[in-house]
């Protein structure tokens, strides 16, 4: 959906609400009843905090309306198609390995090259105006350790990207890696 950082939704079945402890409490989430006691607020308010990111909430609402106008199924299909195209093109480059698993993949594509270090590749892409992130194995210990994953590049496509941008991205990787 690409809503603003620091915003989001939480849906909890009413029957499960009391099974989840909020990660932090303030006077909006709970009533302080005794020096060492509190009572959680009713419903979902217990997961909210006093300091509200009003501009972010407004922007999140705009993102939801935009997604509804386009149709979530259409948006996901477009993202999945572009990511599939990107994975295929990356797999065609000698020395590049795509590390994504799952039968139904989303728009996040993780890959590495045995010809160029991930940090160097990221810097070269950044200098070309292409934004990617590094995906550190320590952020996914169970998966990374069991599969022996290296430091990877994390690229994200979205519905507004084009096939031309995918081609330019892959071409830049090939040039930086001197693989073509």
C-alpha positions as CSV (number, residue, x, y, z in Angstrom):
1,X,0.0,0.0,0.0
2,X,3.0,2.3,0.6
3,X,1.5,4.2,3.5
4,X,3.8,6.5,5.6
5,X,6.4,4.9,7.8
6,X,5.2,4.7,11.4
7,X,1.6,4.1,10.5
8,X,-0.4,1.0,10.2
9,X,-3.4,-1.1,11.2
10,X,-4.0,-3.8,13.7
11,X,-7.0,-6.1,13.5
12,X,-7.7,-8.4,16.5
13,X,-10.7,-10.5,17.0
14,X,-12.6,-9.5,20.1
15,X,-12.2,-12.9,21.5
16,X,-8.4,-12.7,21.2
17,X,-8.1,-9.1,22.4
18,X,-7.3,-10.0,26.0
19,X,-4.6,-12.5,24.9
20,X,-2.3,-9.8,23.5
21,X,-0.4,-7.4,25.8
22,X,0.4,-4.1,24.1
23,X,4.1,-3.5,23.6
24,X,4.0,-0.3,25.6
25,X,1.5,1.6,27.7
26,X,0.7,5.2,28.4
27,X,-2.2,7.0,29.9
28,X,-4.2,6.7,26.6
29,X,-3.8,2.9,26.5
30,X,-4.5,2.2,30.2
31,X,-5.8,3.7,33.4
32,X,-3.3,3.9,36.2
33,X,-5.3,2.7,39.1
34,X,-2.8,2.2,41.9
35,X,1.0,2.9,42.3
36,X,1.8,-0.5,40.8
37,X,-1.4,-1.4,39.0
38,X,-3.2,-0.4,35.8
39,X,-6.2,-1.5,33.8
40,X,-6.0,-1.7,30.0
41,X,-8.3,0.4,28.0
42,X,-11.3,-1.2,26.2
43,X,-11.0,-2.5,22.7
44,X,-8.3,-1.4,20.3
45,X,-7.5,1.8,22.2
46,X,-5.1,-0.2,24.4
47,X,-2.8,-0.4,21.3
48,X,-2.8,3.3,20.6
49,X,-0.5,5.8,22.2
50,X,-1.2,9.4,23.3
51,X,1.1,10.9,20.8
52,X,-0.7,10.6,17.5
53,X,1.1,11.1,14.1
54,X,-1.9,13.1,12.7
55,X,-0.3,13.9,9.3
56,X,0.7,10.2,9.0
57,X,-2.8,9.0,9.8
58,X,-4.2,11.4,7.2
59,X,-1.7,10.2,4.6
60,X,-2.5,6.5,5.5
61,X,-6.1,7.3,4.9
62,X,-5.2,8.7,1.4
63,X,-3.2,5.6,0.7
64,X,-6.1,3.4,1.6
65,X,-8.5,5.4,-0.6
66,X,-6.0,5.2,-3.5
67,X,-5.6,1.5,-3.1
68,X,-9.4,1.0,-3.0
69,X,-9.8,3.1,-6.2
70,X,-7.2,1.0,-8.1
71,X,-8.4,-2.3,-6.6
72,X,-6.2,-4.3,-4.2
73,X,-6.3,-7.4,-6.5
74,X,-5.2,-5.3,-9.5
75,X,-2.4,-3.7,-7.5
76,X,-1.0,-7.0,-6.1
77,X,-1.2,-8.6,-9.5
78,X,0.8,-5.8,-11.1
79,X,3.4,-5.9,-8.2
80,X,3.7,-9.7,-8.5
81,X,4.1,-9.5,-12.3
82,X,6.9,-6.9,-12.1
83,X,8.7,-8.8,-9.3
84,X,8.5,-12.0,-11.4
85,X,10.0,-10.2,-14.4
86,X,12.7,-8.7,-12.2
87,X,13.6,-12.1,-10.6
88,X,13.8,-13.7,-14.1
89,X,16.1,-11.0,-15.4
90,X,18.3,-11.2,-12.3
91,X,18.5,-14.9,-12.6
92,X,19.8,-14.5,-16.2
93,X,22.9,-12.6,-15.0
94,X,25.9,-14.8,-14.4
95,X,26.9,-14.7,-10.7
96,X,23.6,-13.3,-9.5
97,X,21.4,-15.3,-7.2
98,X,17.8,-14.5,-6.2
99,X,17.0,-15.7,-2.7
100,X,13.2,-15.4,-2.5
101,X,11.2,-18.4,-1.4
102,X,7.5,-19.2,-1.4
103,X,4.8,-20.2,-3.9
104,X,3.2,-16.7,-3.9
105,X,5.9,-14.0,-4.0
106,X,5.3,-10.3,-3.4
107,X,7.2,-7.2,-4.6
108,X,10.3,-7.6,-2.4
109,X,13.2,-9.1,-4.3
110,X,16.3,-10.2,-2.5
111,X,19.5,-11.1,-4.4
112,X,23.2,-11.2,-4.2
113,X,26.1,-11.4,-6.6
114,X,29.3,-13.4,-6.2
115,X,31.0,-10.9,-8.5
116,X,30.5,-7.7,-6.5
117,X,29.9,-7.0,-2.8
118,X,26.4,-6.0,-1.8
119,X,27.6,-2.7,-0.3
120,X,29.4,-1.7,-3.4
121,X,26.5,-2.7,-5.6
122,X,24.1,-0.7,-3.4
123,X,26.4,2.4,-3.6
124,X,26.6,2.1,-7.3
125,X,22.8,1.8,-7.7
126,X,22.3,4.8,-5.3
127,X,24.7,6.9,-7.4
128,X,22.5,6.1,-10.4
129,X,19.4,7.3,-8.5
130,X,18.1,3.7,-7.8
131,X,17.0,3.1,-4.2
132,X,17.6,-0.3,-2.7
133,X,18.4,-1.5,0.8
134,X,20.8,-4.0,2.2
135,X,19.2,-7.1,3.8
136,X,21.5,-8.3,6.6
137,X,21.4,-12.0,7.4
138,X,21.3,-11.0,11.1
139,X,17.8,-9.6,10.5
140,X,16.5,-13.1,9.7
141,X,18.7,-15.4,11.7
142,X,16.6,-18.6,11.3
143,X,16.3,-18.4,7.6
144,X,19.7,-16.9,6.8
145,X,21.6,-19.3,9.0
146,X,19.8,-22.4,7.7
147,X,20.3,-21.4,4.1
148,X,23.7,-19.8,4.5
149,X,22.5,-16.5,3.0
150,X,25.0,-13.7,2.4
151,X,24.4,-9.9,2.7
152,X,21.8,-9.2,0.1
153,X,20.3,-6.4,-1.9
154,X,16.6,-5.8,-1.2
155,X,14.8,-4.3,-4.1
156,X,11.1,-3.4,-4.0
157,X,8.8,-3.0,-7.0
158,X,5.4,-1.4,-6.8
159,X,2.5,-1.0,-9.2
160,X,3.7,2.3,-10.4
161,X,7.0,0.9,-11.7
162,X,7.4,0.1,-15.3
163,X,9.0,-2.7,-17.3
164,X,11.5,-0.1,-18.6
165,X,12.6,0.7,-15.1
166,X,13.1,-3.1,-14.5
167,X,15.3,-3.2,-17.6
168,X,17.3,-0.2,-16.5
169,X,17.8,-1.6,-13.0
170,X,19.1,-4.9,-14.3
171,X,21.3,-3.2,-16.9
172,X,22.8,-1.1,-14.2
173,X,23.5,-4.2,-12.1
174,X,25.2,-5.8,-15.0
175,X,27.3,-2.7,-15.7
176,X,28.3,-2.4,-12.1
177,X,29.1,-6.1,-11.9
178,X,30.8,-6.1,-15.3
179,X,28.8,-9.2,-16.0
180,X,27.5,-8.5,-19.5
